[in-house]
């Protein structure tokens, strides 16, 4: 091999490797768990009304965290009660009615502590980070997060696999199909 061709090959390989770039996904840190006494669970409370302390959820701005929340929603069988967000045994998560509050701290408390009449407590089954990812996804179902971060539709609810994942079928002519005995 000629030295010029060798160095040309090395240069081409280095150029290809330099063009490979792996997207970095910054992982925001999970907010701390809200203090239970600071989370308003109902509009009914004794004394003067106090304003709820806002707990920002950085996962609402992170597409990867929202997709993880969507995956957890499916894996934890949240759709068993909430449907795909449209409700069922549990309340709908896609509308404007929130029984226990729509703020991230309220949703966090609902997931961790559960609610009377059906919502189990998942606090012992999920990490703090997973709960915040679920909170972000639940809020995205009703349009409470930025559109560019919200997860896109899933293909898993289609009756057939996506076209790119189907097995190749061998086409049969109408004459071949008529000649093939059925039975």
N, C-alpha and C positions, 0 to 999 in steps of 0.2 A: 504494500500500500504506500502510496506517495505521501510524504510528510505534509504537503499542502492539503490533501484530501483528509488526512487524519485530523489536522487542526480545524478544518472546516466542520468535520463531524462533531468534534468536541465543542466547538462554538455553537453549533446548532443545538446540541443537547443542553448546554448551559442556558441558551435562550429559551428553550422549551420549559426547563425547570424554573427559570425566573418568572415565566408567565403563569405558573401554577400558584394560585393564591387561595388560601383557605379563609373563608369568612370567619371573623372572630365574633363570638356571641358573648357580649358582656352579660354576666349574670348579676342582676341586681340583688342586693341582700334583702332578705325577707324582713318586713317590718316586725317589730316586736308584737307579741300577742297583746291585744287591748286589755286593760284592767277591767275586770268584769263589772265593777261598780260604776264605771264611766260609760258603759254602753246602755243606751236607752232601749228597752225591749218593747215598750208600749207607750202610747200617748198618755195613758193614765198613770199618774204618779203623784205622791203626796207633796204638798208644799208648792213652792214656785217652780215654774218650768225652768229647767236648766238646758243650756245648749250642749249638744253632743260634741265631744272633742273629735275633731277630724283626724283620721288616721290615713295618711296617703298610702296607697298601694302601688309601688313602682312596677309591679308585674302587669298592671293595666296598660303600660306603654311598651311592653316587650312581647313581640309576636311569638317567640319561642315559649315563654312562660304561659301565654294564653293557650297555645296548642297543647302544652303539658296539662293545663287545667281541663281542656276538652277531653284529653285522653283519660284523665282521672275521673271525669264525670261519667264516662262510659264504663270504665273498669270498676268503679265503686257502685255501679248500678243505680245511679241517681235517676236515670231515665225510667227506671222501673216504676217510680212514683210520680216523677215530674214530666213524664213523656219526654219528648225531645225539646223541652222547654215550654211546651204548650199546655202542660198540666195533665193531671190524671187523678190519682189518689191524693197527690200532693198539689200544692198551688202552682199555677203557671209562673214561669220565670221570664216570659217574653213580653209581658204587658206592663202597665204602669201601676199595678196594685202590689204593694209590698206589705205583707202582714206584720213583719217585725223590723221594717226599716230597710232602705236601699243603700245606706252607707256601707263602705267596706267593713267597718268594725261591727255593724249589725249582722252582716252576712257571715262574718267570721264567727261571731258568737253563736249564730244559728247552727253552723256546721259543727262546731266543737261541742256545744252543750246540748244540741237537739232542741226540740220544741214539743209541747204537749200534743197529744192526739196524732202521733205518728212519726214525726221526724226523729230518727235515732241520733244519738250523740256519736260523732266520729272522732272526737278529740284523742282517744287512745289508739286510733288506727292510722292516723296521718301525721306527718311531721308538720311543723309550723310552715315550712316552705310550701308543702303540698296544699295546705289549707288556703294559703294566700293565692296560689295558682288557681284553685277552684273558685275562690272569691272573684278573681279577675274574670274567669270564664263565665261565671253566673251573671256578672254585670254586663259582659259583652253580649249575652243573649237578648238583652233588652236595649242594646245600643248605647250603653253607658261608657264605652271605651272608644278610643280613636279608631276610625275606620281602617286606617292603614295598618293597625296592629291586630285587629280582630281576625280570628281564624276564618278560613274560607270553608265552603261546604265540604261535606264528607261524601265519599263514594260508597261507603259501606251500607247505606240504606237503599241502594239500587238493587233491583231484582236480579240483575246480571252483572258479572264483573266488568270493569272498564275494558274498552276495546283492546288496549295494549296488553292486557293480561289474559286474554282468552286463548284457549287451545286452538290450534289450527284445525279447521274442519275440511274434510275432503268434499268438494262439491259433487253432487250427483245430478245427472241429467234427468229430466222427467221420464224419458224412455227407460233408463236404468232403474229408476225407482219403481216403475210399473212392472218391470220384468222380475224384480226381486220378490220372491214369495213372502207373504206376511204370515206370521204365526209363530 
